[in-house]
């Protein structure tokens, strides 16, 4: 066997290996992404889901106390007060509304109205609305009630007592 024939035989496996490597590399796309399958049928693109409508406005809790924080929440909820106390009400709510009137009616045991007030708010989520009453010469001892209305409908009530 000649030297030239021997080189051809030795070079053959190298040439086969080189062809196989080029074939494998040619089947891969850059960036390591898998090849995309051909489309079989035209499908409509999925539509984005419509954003969920915000929950409707609702009063979730009414707290009474003798002070509120910067967040308008009653610091220490209670239902018994002294005659000279200023009585605060925190009306906590959830949901959204372009405009809703939150109204309070404070009554004494015989149904006598002590105070009525309202605030119009436009909540976009959880909110706190603060109300308060005070009487410089002191509240008479007895049973009282706070009724809260939202949008003209009953939203909750709290009974409380003033004691010496």
SERO-4910 file (N, C-alpha, C, O; in steps of 0.05 Angstrom, whole numbers):
BEGIN
 pado doro    nc1    nc2    nc3   cac1   cac2   cac3    cc1    cc2    cc3    oc1    oc2    oc3
  Unk    A     17    -23      0      0      0      0     18     24      0     38     26     14
  Unk    A      9     44    -16     25     68    -19     19     87      4     -2     84     18
  Unk    A     36    106      8     33    125     29      8    142     23     -7    150     41
  Unk    A      4    147     -2    -20    163     -8    -45    148     -2    -64    160      8
  Unk    A    -47    123     -8    -71    106     -3    -75    105     27    -98    105     37
  Unk    A    -53    103     43    -55    101     72    -66    127     84    -82    127    102
  Unk    A    -58    149     73    -68    175     82    -98    177     77   -113    188     93
  Unk    A   -107    166     54   -136    167     48   -152    151     67   -173    159     76
  Unk    A   -142    127     75   -156    110     94   -157    123    121   -178    123    134
  Unk    A   -134    135    130   -133    147    157   -150    173    156   -163    179    176
  Unk    A   -151    187    135   -166    212    133   -196    207    130   -212    226    135
  Unk    A   -205    183    123   -233    178    119   -249    181    145   -269    194    145
  Unk    A   -240    168    167   -256    171    191   -258    201    200   -279    210    210
  Unk    A   -237    216    196   -237    245    203   -257    259    186   -272    276    197
  Unk    A   -259    254    161   -278    267    143   -306    260    150   -324    277    150
  Unk    A   -311    234    157   -338    226    166   -346    240    191   -369    250    194
  Unk    A   -328    242    210   -333    255    235   -338    285    231   -357    296    243
  Unk    A   -323    298    214   -327    326    208   -355    330    195   -368    350    202
  Unk    A   -363    313    176   -389    316    164   -412    312    184   -432    327    184
  Unk    A   -409    293    202   -429    289    223   -431    313    241   -453    321    248
  Unk    A   -409    324    249   -409    348    267   -422    371    253   -439    385    266
  Unk    A   -416    376    228   -429    398    213   -459    393    211   -474    412    213
  Unk    A   -467    369    207   -496    363    204   -510    368    231   -532    378    231
  Unk    A   -498    360    253   -510    364    279   -512    394    286   -533    403    295
  Unk    A   -491    408    280   -491    437    286   -511    452    269   -524    471    277
  Unk    A   -515    443    245   -533    456    226   -562    453    236   -579    469    229
  Unk    A   -568    432    251   -595    427    260   -603    443    285   -626    445    292
  Unk    A   -583    456    297   -589    472    321   -591    501    313   -577    510    295
  Unk    A   -609    515    326   -610    544    321   -594    558    342   -588    547    363
  Unk    A   -587    582    336   -571    598    354   -587    605    379   -611    607    378
  Unk    A   -573    608    402   -586    615    426   -598    591    441   -611    595    461
  Unk    A   -595    567    431   -605    544    445   -635    540    443   -646    523    457
  Unk    A   -648    554    426   -677    551    424   -683    526    407   -669    520    388
  Unk    A   -705    513    415   -714    490    400   -727    499    374   -739    521    374
  Unk    A   -724    484    353   -737    492    328   -768    493    332   -779    477    347
  Unk    A   -781    512    319   -809    515    322   -824    497    303   -816    495    279
  Unk    A   -845    483    312   -860    466    294   -875    482    274   -883    505    279
  Unk    A   -880    471    251   -895    485    230   -924    486    239   -934    468    252
  Unk    A   -937    508    233   -965    512    240   -982    492    225   -978    488    201
  Unk    A  -1001    479    239  -1018    459    226  -1045    471    218  -1056    463    198
  Unk    A  -1054    490    234  -1080    503    227  -1079    531    239  -1067    536    260
  Unk    A  -1092    549    225  -1093    576    235  -1112    578    259  -1136    571    257
  Unk    A  -1101    587    281  -1118    590    306  -1118    619    313  -1098    633    310
  Unk    A  -1142    629    322  -1143    657    330  -1125    661    355  -1124    644    372
  Unk    A  -1113    684    356  -1097    691    379  -1114    692    404  -1136    703    402
  Unk    A  -1105    682    427  -1121    684    451  -1125    713    458  -1107    729    457
  Unk    A  -1149    719    466  -1156    747    474  -1149    750    504  -1153    732    520
  Unk    A  -1139    774    510  -1133    780    538  -1159    781    554  -1179    792    544
  Unk    A  -1157    770    578  -1181    770    595  -1187    799    603  -1169    815    609
  Unk    A  -1213    805    604  -1221    832    612  -1214    835    642  -1217    817    657
  Unk    A  -1204    859    650  -1198    862    678  -1223    859    695  -1245    867    687
  Unk    A  -1219    846    718  -1242    841    736  -1253    868    746  -1238    886    753
  Unk    A  -1279    869    747  -1292    894    757  -1286    896    787  -1287    876    801
  Unk    A  -1281    920    797  -1275    923    825  -1300    915    841  -1323    918    832
  Unk    A  -1295    905    865  -1318    897    883  -1334    922    889  -1323    944    891
  Unk    A  -1360    919    892  -1377    942    900  -1370    952    928  -1361    936    945
  Unk    A  -1376    977    933  -1371    989    959  -1387    975    981  -1411    969    977
  Unk    A  -1375    970   1004  -1389    958   1027  -1375    966   1052  -1351    967   1054
  Unk    A  -1391    972   1073  -1380    977   1100  -1373    950   1112  -1389    932   1112
  Unk    A  -1348    948   1122  -1339    922   1133  -1338    922   1163  -1340    900   1175
  Unk    A  -1335    945   1176  -1333    946   1205  -1337    974   1215  -1331    994   1201
  Unk    A  -1348    977   1239  -1351   1003   1252  -1339   1000   1279  -1347    984   1296
  Unk    A  -1319   1017   1285  -1306   1017   1311  -1311   1044   1325  -1311   1065   1312
  Unk    A  -1315   1043   1351  -1318   1067   1368  -1295   1068   1387  -1284   1048   1395
  Unk    A  -1286   1093   1394  -1265   1096   1413  -1262   1126   1421  -1278   1142   1412
  Unk    A  -1241   1132   1437  -1237   1159   1446  -1215   1173   1430  -1209   1197   1436
  Unk    A  -1203   1160   1411  -1182   1173   1394  -1178   1157   1369  -1185   1133   1367
  Unk    A  -1168   1171   1348  -1161   1158   1323  -1132   1165   1316  -1122   1186   1324
  Unk    A  -1120   1148   1300  -1093   1153   1290  -1093   1169   1264  -1115   1176   1255
  Unk    A  -1070   1173   1253  -1067   1187   1228  -1082   1173   1205  -1090   1185   1186
  Unk    A  -1086   1146   1209  -1100   1130   1188  -1130   1131   1192  -1145   1117   1178
  Unk    A  -1140   1147   1211  -1168   1151   1217  -1181   1127   1231  -1205   1126   1235
  Unk    A  -1164   1107   1239  -1174   1084   1253  -1175   1089   1283  -1157   1102   1293
  Unk    A  -1195   1079   1296  -1197   1081   1325  -1173   1066   1337  -1168   1043   1330
  Unk    A  -1159   1079   1355  -1136   1067   1368  -1143   1043   1385  -1131   1022   1382
  Unk    A  -1162   1046   1403  -1171   1025   1421  -1201   1023   1420  -1215   1040   1433
  Unk    A  -1212   1004   1406  -1242   1002   1405  -1254    997   1432  -1243    982   1449
  Unk    A  -1277   1010   1437  -1291   1006   1462  -1321   1013   1458  -1328   1025   1438
  Unk    A  -1337   1005   1477  -1366   1011   1475  -1377   1025   1500  -1401   1029   1502
  Unk    A  -1359   1031   1519  -1367   1046   1543  -1350   1071   1545  -1326   1070   1543
  Unk    A  -1364   1094   1550  -1350   1120   1550  -1358   1135   1575  -1377   1129   1589
  Unk    A  -1342   1156   1581  -1347   1174   1603  -1362   1198   1592  -1360   1204   1569
  Unk    A  -1377   1212   1610  -1393   1235   1600  -1376   1257   1585  -1387   1269   1566
  Unk    A  -1352   1261   1592  -1336   1282   1579  -1320   1273   1554  -1306   1289   1542
  Unk    A  -1323   1248   1547  -1307   1237   1524  -1317   1248   1497  -1341   1253   1493
  Unk    A  -1298   1252   1479  -1305   1256   1450  -1306   1227   1440  -1288   1211   1444
  Unk    A  -1328   1220   1426  -1331   1193   1416  -1327   1193   1386  -1340   1207   1371
  Unk    A  -1307   1176   1378  -1300   1174   1350  -1311   1148   1339  -1313   1128   1352
  Unk    A  -1318   1149   1313  -1327   1126   1298  -1310   1123   1273  -1307   1142   1258
  Unk    A  -1298   1100   1270  -1283   1094   1245  -1301   1075   1229  -1307   1053   1238
  Unk    A  -1308   1083   1205  -1324   1066   1187  -1305   1055   1167  -1296   1069   1149
  Unk    A  -1299   1029   1169  -1281   1016   1150  -1297   1004   1127  -1319    993   1132
  Unk    A  -1287   1007   1103  -1301    997   1080  -1282    984   1060  -1258    988   1062
  Unk    A  -1294    970   1041  -1279    957   1019  -1293    963    994  -1316    972    994
  Unk    A  -1280    957    971  -1293    961    945  -1289    989    934  -1275   1006    946
  Unk    A  -1302    994    912  -1298   1019    898  -1325   1030    890  -1345   1016    887
  Unk    A  -1326   1057    888  -1350   1071    879  -1341   1098    869  -1324   1111    881
  Unk    A  -1354   1108    847  -1346   1135    838  -1354   1156    858  -1342   1177    859
  Unk    A  -1375   1151    873  -1384   1170    894  -1404   1155    912  -1423   1143    902
  Unk    A  -1400   1156    938  -1418   1144    956  -1419   1162    981  -1399   1172    991
  Unk    A  -1443   1167    992  -1447   1183   1016  -1449   1164   1040  -1466   1147   1041
  Unk    A  -1430   1168   1059  -1431   1153   1084  -1443   1172   1104  -1432   1194   1109
  Unk    A  -1465   1164   1117  -1479   1181   1136  -1481   1167   1163  -1483   1142   1165
  Unk    A  -1480   1183   1184  -1483   1172   1212  -1507   1186   1226  -1512   1210   1221
  Unk    A  -1520   1171   1243  -1540   1182   1260  -1535   1170   1288  -1537   1146   1292
  Unk    A  -1530   1188   1307  -1524   1181   1334  -1550   1187   1350  -1560   1209   1349
  Unk    A  -1560   1167   1365  -1584   1171   1380  -1581   1163   1409  -1564   1147   1416
  Unk    A  -1597   1176   1426  -1598   1170   1455  -1620   1149   1460  -1636   1144   1442
  Unk    A  -1620   1137   1483  -1637   1114   1489  -1667   1117   1481  -1680   1097   1474
  Unk    A  -1678   1141   1483  -1706   1145   1476  -1710   1150   1446  -1733   1156   1438
  Unk    A  -1689   1148   1430  -1691   1152   1401  -1685   1181   1394  -1686   1188   1370
  Unk    A  -1680   1198   1414  -1673   1226   1408  -1647   1228   1392  -1627   1215   1400
  Unk    A  -1648   1243   1371  -1624   1246   1354  -1604   1264   1368  -1610   1287   1376
  Unk    A  -1579   1254   1372  -1558   1270   1384  -1542   1285   1362  -1535   1308   1366
  Unk    A  -1537   1271   1340  -1522   1283   1318  -1527   1268   1292  -1531   1244   1293
  Unk    A  -1526   1282   1270  -1526   1270   1243  -1505   1284   1227  -1503   1308   1227
  Unk    A  -1490   1268   1212  -1470   1280   1193  -1465   1260   1171  -1472   1237   1172
  Unk    A  -1453   1270   1149  -1447   1253   1126  -1422   1263   1112  -1414   1286   1114
  Unk    A  -1410   1245   1097  -1386   1251   1081  -1390   1236   1054  -1398   1213   1054
  Unk    A  -1383   1250   1032  -1384   1237   1006  -1355   1230    999  -1337   1246    999
  Unk    A  -1351   1204    993  -1325   1194    986  -1325   1180    959  -1347   1174    949
  Unk    A  -1301   1176    948  -1298   1161    922  -1277   1140    926  -1255   1143    915
  Unk    A  -1283   1119    940  -1262   1099    946  -1255   1082    922  -1271   1076    904
  Unk    A  -1230   1074    921  -1220   1056    900  -1210   1030    912  -1196   1014    898
  Unk    A  -1215   1025    937  -1207   1002    951  -1213   1006    981  -1230   1022    988
  Unk    A  -1198    992    998  -1203    995   1027  -1201   1025   1035  -1183   1039   1027
  Unk    A  -1220   1034   1052  -1220   1062   1061  -1230   1063   1090  -1243   1045   1100
  Unk    A  -1223   1085   1103  -1233   1091   1130  -1245   1119   1130  -1232   1138   1121
  Unk    A  -1269   1121   1140  -1282   1147   1142  -1287   1152   1172  -1298   1135   1186
  Unk    A  -1279   1176   1181  -1280   1182   1210  -1302   1202   1216  -1306   1222   1202
  Unk    A  -1317   1196   1237  -1337   1214   1248  -1333   1217   1278  -1320   1199   1290
  Unk    A  -1342   1238   1290  -1340   1240   1319  -1361   1260   1330  -1372   1277   1316
  Unk    A  -1367   1256   1356  -1385   1274   1370  -1373   1282   1396  -1357   1266   1408
  Unk    A  -1380   1305   1405  -1370   1314   1432  -1391   1332   1444  -1408   1344   1429
  Unk    A  -1391   1335   1470  -1410   1352   1484  -1395   1364   1507  -1389   1351   1527
  Unk    A  -1389   1390   1505  -1373   1404   1526  -1383   1400   1554  -1368   1398   1573
  Unk    A  -1410   1400   1558  -1421   1397   1585  -1425   1368   1592  -1437   1362   1614
  Unk    A  -1417   1349   1575  -1418   1321   1581  -1443   1307   1571  -1465   1319   1570
  Unk    A  -1440   1281   1564  -1462   1265   1555  -1478   1254   1579  -1466   1247   1599
  Unk    A  -1505   1254   1577  -1520   1241   1598  -1514   1211   1599  -1511   1199   1578
  Unk    A  -1513   1200   1622  -1509   1171   1625  -1532   1156   1611  -1555   1166   1612
  Unk    A  -1527   1134   1599  -1548   1118   1587  -1538   1103   1562  -1514   1101   1557
  Unk    A  -1557   1092   1548  -1551   1076   1524  -1555   1093   1499  -1574   1108   1496
  Unk    A  -1536   1089   1480  -1536   1104   1455  -1533   1084   1432  -1527   1061   1436
  Unk    A  -1538   1095   1408  -1535   1078   1384  -1524   1095   1362  -1532   1119   1358
  Unk    A  -1506   1084   1347  -1496   1096   1322  -1505   1079   1299  -1500   1055   1298
  Unk    A  -1520   1091   1280  -1529   1078   1256  -1513   1090   1232  -1512   1114   1229
  Unk    A  -1502   1073   1215  -1487   1082   1192  -1502   1074   1167  -1512   1051   1164
  Unk    A  -1505   1093   1149  -1518   1088   1123  -1497   1093   1101  -1479   1110   1104
  Unk    A  -1498   1078   1080  -1480   1081   1057  -1497   1081   1031  -1511   1062   1026
  Unk    A  -1496   1103   1017  -1512   1105    992  -1542   1104    998  -1557   1095    982
  Unk    A  -1549   1114   1022  -1578   1114   1030  -1588   1088   1040  -1612   1086   1046
  Unk    A  -1571   1068   1043  -1580   1042   1053  -1566   1035   1080  -1543   1043   1084
  Unk    A  -1580   1021   1098  -1567   1014   1123  -1541    998   1119  -1541    979   1102
  Unk    A  -1520   1006   1133  -1494    992   1130  -1484    981   1156  -1464    967   1156
  Unk    A  -1497    987   1178  -1488    976   1204  -1496    994   1227  -1503   1017   1223
  Unk    A  -1494    983   1251  -1501    998   1275  -1485    987   1298  -1477    964   1299
  Unk    A  -1479   1005   1317  -1464    998   1341  -1479   1010   1365  -1485   1034   1365
  Unk    A  -1484    994   1386  -1495   1004   1411  -1472   1010   1429  -1452    996   1430
  Unk    A  -1474   1032   1445  -1454   1039   1464  -1467   1053   1488  -1490   1060   1488
  Unk    A  -1451   1055   1509  -1461   1065   1535  -1444   1088   1545  -1419   1088   1541
  Unk    A  -1456   1107   1557  -1442   1128   1572  -1448   1123   1601  -1471   1122   1609
  Unk    A  -1427   1120   1617  -1431   1115   1646  -1413   1134   1662  -1392   1142   1653
  Unk    A  -1422   1141   1686  -1408   1159   1704  -1381   1147   1712  -1366   1159   1727
***
